[in-house]
């Protein structure tokens, strides 16, 4: 059994290029919420001198000089394309564990370099997204080989005989499970690469990196000790900073309601319900009058129904609100339980169970409408009939090609017809 890793290259930026062929091979950068700083960029943008984390106002001259195309974060588009890539990957390989929006692990049996090449080509042909594929004996080895495979045609079958060379070229801070916190300490101890780490004995590794670090080292040695089992979610959160400060309690409640819609969708997607709701609102942390309000409500009945979450968040805000210019808010769903574990109280009967079933069916129906007609096609009135994205500053937002029927790309038929007649 081998473990593979599928990683989309420069994912956010590649999503923006997918429907813009004129940007192929051009520098592209994607900005954070409220267009504050760069969070993703193509290799051409990196070559222009830009780095992830750069504040946009500090690099505007470079952006203008190098003609870098900048885009506001278009999360519905990115999530839709991610779902497409992961669905196609699942059809091709079977068992898939999604690790992040642009990465997934998978398991395969018999495999070789030709198989990896074909998998990458098929995924790119089906989705249009550039991906890197690495298959190795363990998940950690696959992560270590993923960077190398980007320089070897985009696909790599990491055979045992190749592992030493890859690990000697992998900086210790780049090892999955080590990171930037432990990296400097290990470098001071004489461990600068992944190969250096696995030369140490187990007691030395565990004393400095605990059991988790020891498992990482064992994986780098080719022993499979990290399973593909999904971990239980403990909480779900939705929150952003606003493009413009909000002062009134009513506007703040509307913003919280939009977050509740997102939380409800996530709960339903994972088959979970919440028994505790937390609401948080905060002002500008750089001001002397900074305040961060937090309130929590414990629920008698577990729920994933958006109107219920909106009602609870409004009740919390009524209790904690203080006058101020608020820069953002968040909603948490905590103490999660599986959907099938709902318990009735002694005073409840079949009518109550029927009411809960109707709420579940309503939530499922609303989400089906959202998938087909867009997230604003039907919303609770408490949201102010707006989306969470409308709370942000998005001056460079691209169309939502895959999630809004009114923004589907349209081919220029006149140009196509003219081109066809010229060729014939």
MONOR-V647222 format. One record per helix or strand. SS is the DSSP state (A for helix, B for strand). FROM is the first residue (numbers start at 1). LEN is the number of residues. If there is no record, write none. Layout:
((SS:FROM:LEN) (SS:FROM:LEN))
//
This chain:
((B:2:7) (A:11:8) (A:21:3) (B:28:4) (A:33:3) (B:37:5) (A:43:5) (B:55:1) (A:56:3) (A:60:6) (B:69:3) (A:75:19) (B:96:5) (B:103:6) (A:113:15) (B:131:6) (A:139:11) (B:155:3) (A:160:9) (B:171:1) (A:172:3) (A:179:10) (B:193:1) (A:194:5) (A:202:19) (B:235:12) (A:249:21) (B:272:12) (B:292:12) (A:306:15) (B:326:13) (A:339:3) (A:350:24) (A:381:3) (A:389:3) (A:405:3) (A:413:11))
//
